[in-house]
Amino acid sequence: MDITKDNYFDLEYNERKNVLEMHNSKKKSIFRSHKFITTVLGTTFVLVAINLYLIYKFFEILCTI
């Protein structure tokens, strides 16, 4: 007895290209599946950028003294 898996797919006709396009809904974006990690990395990047700017400005002030 052979058990088969039915693969259903979403086809859409693109009139501009004159082709059928298949939309793969099984693939998820890495940003959607890892929202917490993306948020933490984004926040870290912003805070590091602000910190570097403030250090640069501090050294500018020290150079003028």
Backbone as JSON Lines, residues from 0, in Angstrom:
{"i":0,"aa":"M","n":[0.85,-1.18,0.0],"ca":[0.0,0.0,0.0],"c":[0.89,1.24,0.0]}
{"i":1,"aa":"D","n":[0.63,2.13,-0.9],"ca":[1.43,3.34,-1.06],"c":[0.66,4.54,-0.56]}
{"i":2,"aa":"I","n":[1.23,5.23,0.4],"ca":[0.59,6.45,0.92],"c":[1.24,7.63,0.23]}
{"i":3,"aa":"T","n":[0.43,8.41,-0.42],"ca":[0.97,9.57,-1.14],"c":[0.52,10.85,-0.44]}
{"i":4,"aa":"K","n":[1.32,11.86,-0.63],"ca":[1.0,13.17,-0.06],"c":[0.55,14.07,-1.21]}
{"i":5,"aa":"D","n":[-0.63,14.61,-1.06],"ca":[-1.16,15.51,-2.09],"c":[-0.55,16.89,-1.92]}
{"i":6,"aa":"N","n":[0.05,17.38,-2.96],"ca":[0.62,18.72,-2.94],"c":[-0.33,19.66,-3.67]}
{"i":7,"aa":"Y","n":[-0.96,20.53,-2.93],"ca":[-1.83,21.52,-3.52],"c":[-1.03,22.81,-3.65]}
{"i":8,"aa":"F","n":[-1.15,23.46,-4.75],"ca":[-0.4,24.69,-4.97],"c":[-1.31,25.75,-5.56]}
{"i":9,"aa":"D","n":[-0.89,26.98,-5.38],"ca":[-1.67,28.13,-5.8],"c":[-1.08,28.67,-7.1]}
{"i":10,"aa":"L","n":[-1.85,28.58,-8.17],"ca":[-1.4,29.09,-9.47],"c":[-2.14,30.37,-9.81]}
{"i":11,"aa":"E","n":[-1.41,31.27,-10.44],"ca":[-2.01,32.52,-10.87],"c":[-1.46,32.88,-12.25]}
{"i":12,"aa":"Y","n":[-2.35,33.29,-13.13],"ca":[-1.93,33.65,-14.48],"c":[-1.51,35.11,-14.52]}
{"i":13,"aa":"N","n":[-0.28,35.36,-14.97],"ca":[0.24,36.72,-15.1],"c":[0.09,37.13,-16.56]}
{"i":14,"aa":"E","n":[-0.78,38.1,-16.8],"ca":[-1.06,38.52,-18.17],"c":[0.1,39.25,-18.81]}
{"i":15,"aa":"R","n":[0.87,40.0,-18.0],"ca":[2.0,40.74,-18.56],"c":[3.1,39.81,-19.07]}
{"i":16,"aa":"K","n":[3.39,38.78,-18.31],"ca":[4.45,37.85,-18.7],"c":[3.94,36.68,-19.54]}
{"i":17,"aa":"N","n":[2.63,36.48,-19.55],"ca":[1.99,35.38,-20.27],"c":[2.47,34.03,-19.74]}
{"i":18,"aa":"V","n":[2.52,33.93,-18.41],"ca":[2.96,32.69,-17.77],"c":[2.09,32.4,-16.55]}
{"i":19,"aa":"L","n":[2.13,31.15,-16.11],"ca":[1.51,30.77,-14.86],"c":[2.56,30.9,-13.76]}
{"i":20,"aa":"E","n":[2.17,31.52,-12.65],"ca":[3.09,31.68,-11.52],"c":[2.57,30.9,-10.34]}
{"i":21,"aa":"M","n":[3.48,30.19,-9.68],"ca":[3.1,29.4,-8.52],"c":[3.55,30.13,-7.27]}
{"i":22,"aa":"H","n":[2.64,30.32,-6.33],"ca":[2.94,30.96,-5.07],"c":[3.17,29.88,-4.03]}
{"i":23,"aa":"N","n":[4.36,29.86,-3.47],"ca":[4.69,28.86,-2.47],"c":[4.39,29.44,-1.1]}
{"i":24,"aa":"S","n":[3.32,28.98,-0.48],"ca":[2.92,29.51,0.81],"c":[3.62,28.8,1.97]}
{"i":25,"aa":"K","n":[4.32,27.71,1.68],"ca":[4.99,26.98,2.75],"c":[6.24,27.7,3.23]}
{"i":26,"aa":"K","n":[6.9,28.43,2.35],"ca":[8.1,29.15,2.74],"c":[7.72,30.38,3.54]}
{"i":27,"aa":"K","n":[8.33,30.52,4.7],"ca":[8.08,31.7,5.52],"c":[9.32,32.56,5.53]}
{"i":28,"aa":"S","n":[9.11,33.83,5.65],"ca":[10.23,34.76,5.75],"c":[10.92,34.55,7.09]}
{"i":29,"aa":"I","n":[12.23,34.69,7.09],"ca":[12.98,34.51,8.35],"c":[12.62,35.6,9.35]}
{"i":30,"aa":"F","n":[12.22,36.77,8.86],"ca":[11.85,37.86,9.76],"c":[10.49,37.61,10.39]}
{"i":31,"aa":"R","n":[9.6,36.95,9.66],"ca":[8.28,36.66,10.23],"c":[8.35,35.54,11.25]}
{"i":32,"aa":"S","n":[9.19,34.55,11.0],"ca":[9.24,33.41,11.91],"c":[10.08,33.69,13.15]}
{"i":33,"aa":"H","n":[10.94,34.69,13.12],"ca":[11.79,35.02,14.26],"c":[11.59,36.49,14.62]}
{"i":34,"aa":"K","n":[10.37,36.84,15.0],"ca":[10.05,38.25,15.3],"c":[10.82,38.76,16.51]}
{"i":35,"aa":"F","n":[10.93,37.96,17.54],"ca":[11.6,38.41,18.77],"c":[13.07,38.67,18.51]}
{"i":36,"aa":"I","n":[13.73,37.75,17.83],"ca":[15.16,37.91,17.54],"c":[15.4,39.11,16.64]}
{"i":37,"aa":"T","n":[14.53,39.3,15.65],"ca":[14.65,40.46,14.75],"c":[14.48,41.76,15.52]}
{"i":38,"aa":"T","n":[13.54,41.79,16.44],"ca":[13.32,42.99,17.25],"c":[14.52,43.28,18.14]}
{"i":39,"aa":"V","n":[15.06,42.25,18.76],"ca":[16.22,42.44,19.63],"c":[17.43,42.92,18.82]}
{"i":40,"aa":"L","n":[17.67,42.32,17.67],"ca":[18.81,42.74,16.84],"c":[18.63,44.15,16.3]}
{"i":41,"aa":"G","n":[17.41,44.5,15.9],"ca":[17.14,45.85,15.41],"c":[17.35,46.9,16.49]}
{"i":42,"aa":"T","n":[16.84,46.61,17.68],"ca":[17.0,47.53,18.8],"c":[18.48,47.67,19.17]}
{"i":43,"aa":"T","n":[19.2,46.55,19.18],"ca":[20.63,46.6,19.49],"c":[21.39,47.44,18.48]}
{"i":44,"aa":"F","n":[21.07,47.28,17.21],"ca":[21.72,48.06,16.16],"c":[21.47,49.56,16.35]}
{"i":45,"aa":"V","n":[20.26,49.93,16.65],"ca":[19.91,51.35,16.85],"c":[20.65,51.91,18.07]}
{"i":46,"aa":"L","n":[20.68,51.16,19.16],"ca":[21.35,51.64,20.36],"c":[22.86,51.75,20.16]}
{"i":47,"aa":"V","n":[23.46,50.82,19.42],"ca":[24.9,50.9,19.14],"c":[25.19,52.13,18.28]}
{"i":48,"aa":"A","n":[24.34,52.4,17.29],"ca":[24.53,53.57,16.44],"c":[24.44,54.86,17.25]}
{"i":49,"aa":"I","n":[23.46,54.95,18.14],"ca":[23.33,56.14,18.99],"c":[24.55,56.28,19.9]}
{"i":50,"aa":"N","n":[25.0,55.18,20.46],"ca":[26.16,55.2,21.35],"c":[27.41,55.68,20.61]}
{"i":51,"aa":"L","n":[27.64,55.2,19.39],"ca":[28.8,55.63,18.62],"c":[28.73,57.12,18.29]}
{"i":52,"aa":"Y","n":[27.54,57.61,17.97],"ca":[27.37,59.04,17.69],"c":[27.68,59.88,18.92]}
{"i":53,"aa":"L","n":[27.19,59.45,20.08],"ca":[27.44,60.2,21.31],"c":[28.92,60.18,21.69]}
{"i":54,"aa":"I","n":[29.6,59.07,21.49],"ca":[31.04,59.01,21.76],"c":[31.8,59.95,20.83]}
{"i":55,"aa":"Y","n":[31.41,59.96,19.56],"ca":[32.04,60.86,18.6],"c":[31.88,62.32,19.01]}
{"i":56,"aa":"K","n":[30.67,62.7,19.39],"ca":[30.42,64.07,19.82],"c":[31.18,64.41,21.1]}
{"i":57,"aa":"F","n":[31.31,63.46,22.01],"ca":[32.04,63.68,23.24],"c":[33.51,63.96,22.94]}
{"i":58,"aa":"F","n":[34.09,63.18,22.05],"ca":[35.5,63.42,21.69],"c":[35.67,64.74,20.95]}
{"i":59,"aa":"E","n":[34.68,65.15,20.17],"ca":[34.73,66.46,19.53],"c":[34.78,67.57,20.57]}
{"i":60,"aa":"I","n":[33.95,67.42,21.61],"ca":[33.94,68.42,22.67],"c":[35.27,68.43,23.41]}
{"i":61,"aa":"L","n":[35.84,67.26,23.66],"ca":[37.13,67.19,24.34],"c":[38.25,67.82,23.51]}
{"i":62,"aa":"C","n":[38.17,67.69,22.22],"ca":[39.22,68.27,21.35],"c":[39.17,69.8,21.36]}
{"i":63,"aa":"T","n":[38.01,70.38,21.58],"ca":[37.9,71.84,21.58],"c":[38.37,72.45,22.89]}
{"i":64,"aa":"I","n":[38.49,71.65,23.93],"ca":[38.9,72.19,25.25],"c":[40.41,72.36,25.26]}
